[in-house]
Structure formats: C-alpha cells, structure tokens
Amino acid sequence: MASILKRLHRATEFESADEVQEFEQKLEALIARGAVEKIPVGKPLDEVNPEIWIRDRKSGEVWRYQAPEFPLKGHFGKVEDPEARSYFRGLEPAIQLPPEPYRALVAKLEAARNKGEIERAFETGPSVPGTSYFYHEASDEAFQLVPPRPGEGPGLWMKVFRSKKNGTWPGETARLG
C-alpha cells in the first residue's frame, strides 16, 4: 500500500517559500483529518536542523520533515527504520556538558570502547585540545566530544557526519585503540 505521504511532496527538498507553505498546509490538513499523525523523532538525520516525524495511519510508513532555512532546502523523505534510536544519545542526551556530566560520559564511552562496542579517534588538525570522536558501527553514528574548558563554558557532545558507509570514518582523525 503506497503512503499518502509519498504523494504529499514528490521531491526530497524544497525550492521556494511558496512550495514550503503549500506543503505545510497540506500536511496540517492531513493531520486534522486524522490520516497522518506526528510521532516522536527516533534517530534524527542531524542535530542542527529540527525535524518532525509523520506516520501514515493506513500504511504505517514514517516520513521526516526538516523545514528549509534557505539557502538550505530542507528535507522530506521516508524514514527507513523508524524503530532505530541513537546509540550515543542513549548514553547522554545533553549537547552541552558541564565538567561532572562530561566526566560521567567519558567513563561510559571508555566502558563501551573496552567492550568493543565503539571506536575512538582524535582530531589531528586544529581543534580544542582533547577533542575526540566516537563511532558506533551498528548504528553508523559518529559523535564528537569537546571537553569543557575553564572559563569558556561547557563541553560539547554532538553528532558529526562521518560514516564507514561513505568512507569518512575516521577521515581527518587518527584512530586510536
């Protein structure tokens, strides 16, 4: 059964504000009619651009929508595995980490690395000293951990776009045990 969402917008991006407005009006009408429903986002494409997930009540298909911020054209497409969750967000949901949560996350990451669940690499170029990257093969996710610096605010824990599938892991980093 083909999803009504497939017919809602035929492209994966948006070319104009008018196109976005028309799409959002159609989507809101489908939600009001009960044909589709918003559901919680499982594993987002990225952590910079907010997205919503919409499920077609008849077909069960789930699609994601990221509104454009032109010149970025947004995204509308089918979610391949709606049950997938972020491995790394499961370890730590916060993006900003004061010293104590940072140390707790480092301990969790070290335990996962010792079990062989994740790989670690370090930045080889200019960056905040101590910046490291972690990769989880089963979810094909890579995250960057930037340590907190005294007087400069919390550390950062965020998704980065590196993948073994496209050959960018570890990329411009040095893989270390």
KATA-V847616 format. One record per residue. RES is the residue in one small letter. SS is DSSP state (~ for helix, > for strand, _ for the rest). PHI is phi in degrees with one decimal (NA if undefined). PSI is psi in whole degrees, 0 to 359 (* if undefined). Layout:
# KATA-V847616
[[RES,SS,PHI,PSI] [RES,SS,PHI,PSI]]
This chain:
# KATA-V847616
[[m,_,NA,124] [a,_,-75.9,141] [s,_,-78.2,143] [i,~,-62.5,335] [l,~,-68.0,330] [k,~,-62.6,328] [r,~,-87.7,348] [l,~,-65.2,320] [h,_,-153.6,118] [r,_,-78.2,339] [a,_,-98.6,164] [t,_,-91.0,351] [e,_,-128.7,175] [f,_,-122.6,136] [e,_,-96.8,340] [s,_,-152.5,162] [a,~,-63.9,325] [d,~,-63.0,319] [e,~,-62.4,318] [v,~,-64.5,315] [q,~,-60.6,315] [e,~,-62.6,316] [f,~,-59.7,311] [e,~,-64.7,325] [q,~,-65.3,316] [k,~,-63.7,318] [l,~,-63.4,314] [e,~,-61.7,324] [a,~,-65.4,319] [l,~,-64.8,320] [i,~,-65.6,314] [a,~,-60.7,324] [r,~,-74.5,343] [g,_,85.5,9] [a,_,-73.4,328] [v,>,-133.7,163] [e,>,-141.6,148] [k,>,-78.4,139] [i,>,-129.5,163] [p,_,-63.0,144] [v,_,-73.9,130] [g,_,-87.4,284] [k,_,-120.7,102] [p,_,-68.9,157] [l,_,-60.7,315] [d,_,-149.6,175] [e,_,-108.0,5] [v,_,-92.3,315] [n,_,-101.7,115] [p,_,-60.2,149] [e,_,-138.7,159] [i,>,-119.8,153] [w,>,-112.3,140] [i,>,-127.1,131] [r,>,-109.3,132] [d,>,-77.1,120] [r,_,-65.3,330] [k,_,-80.7,308] [s,_,-84.5,337] [g,_,83.4,354] [e,_,-64.5,147] [v,>,-117.9,134] [w,>,-124.5,152] [r,>,-112.4,148] [y,>,-132.4,121] [q,>,-113.8,118] [a,_,-66.2,142] [p,_,-73.1,151] [e,>,-126.6,85] [f,_,-52.2,134] [p,_,-82.9,353] [l,>,-67.8,135] [k,_,-97.2,9] [g,_,70.8,190] [h,>,-157.3,142] [f,>,-141.6,118] [g,>,-165.6,165] [k,>,-69.6,140] [v,_,-86.8,119] [e,_,-67.1,319] [d,_,-133.9,89] [p,_,-63.5,343] [e,_,-84.6,346] [a,_,-66.5,140] [r,_,-126.5,158] [s,_,-72.0,122] [y,~,-61.1,312] [f,~,-72.5,325] [r,~,-67.8,335] [g,~,-67.8,331] [l,~,-77.6,322] [e,_,-156.0,113] [p,_,-78.2,339] [a,_,-77.1,151] [i,_,-92.9,319] [q,>,-97.8,132] [l,>,-126.6,110] [p,_,-63.9,170] [p,~,-52.0,314] [e,~,-67.9,311] [p,~,-61.3,327] [y,~,-60.7,311] [r,~,-62.1,321] [a,~,-63.8,319] [l,~,-66.1,318] [v,~,-57.3,318] [a,~,-63.9,317] [k,~,-63.6,318] [l,~,-65.6,319] [e,~,-63.9,318] [a,~,-63.3,317] [a,~,-65.1,321] [r,~,-66.7,320] [n,~,-64.4,332] [k,_,-84.2,356] [g,_,80.5,14] [e,_,-78.2,331] [i,_,-136.7,163] [e,>,-113.7,156] [r,>,-127.5,147] [a,>,-143.1,159] [f,>,-118.2,148] [e,>,-62.0,134] [t,_,-102.6,345] [g,_,-98.6,193] [p,_,-67.8,129] [s,_,-165.6,181] [v,_,-67.9,128] [p,_,-53.7,136] [g,_,90.1,359] [t,_,-64.4,133] [s,>,-135.0,162] [y,>,-125.2,147] [f,>,-131.4,142] [y,>,-129.2,133] [h,>,-115.4,110] [e,_,-65.3,319] [a,_,-59.9,324] [s,_,-98.9,356] [d,_,51.4,47] [e,>,-114.1,144] [a,>,-127.9,137] [f,>,-127.6,151] [q,>,-108.3,137] [l,>,-120.1,115] [v,>,-106.8,124] [p,_,-69.8,152] [p,_,-67.2,147] [r,>,-120.5,129] [p,_,-51.6,130] [g,_,78.5,358] [e,_,-120.3,6] [g,>,104.0,185] [p,_,-74.6,166] [g,>,-74.7,171] [l,>,-125.1,143] [w,>,-133.0,105] [m,>,-147.0,155] [k,>,-69.6,142] [v,>,-126.6,160] [f,_,-95.6,82] [r,_,-133.8,143] [s,_,-156.3,142] [k,_,-70.4,331] [k,_,-61.1,323] [n,_,-106.8,10] [g,_,77.5,16] [t,_,-96.2,355] [w,_,-100.0,128] [p,_,-83.6,354] [g,_,66.3,230] [e,_,-83.9,36] [t,>,-125.0,167] [a,>,-107.5,119] [r,>,-74.5,129] [l,_,-130.8,133] [g,_,-0.9,*]]
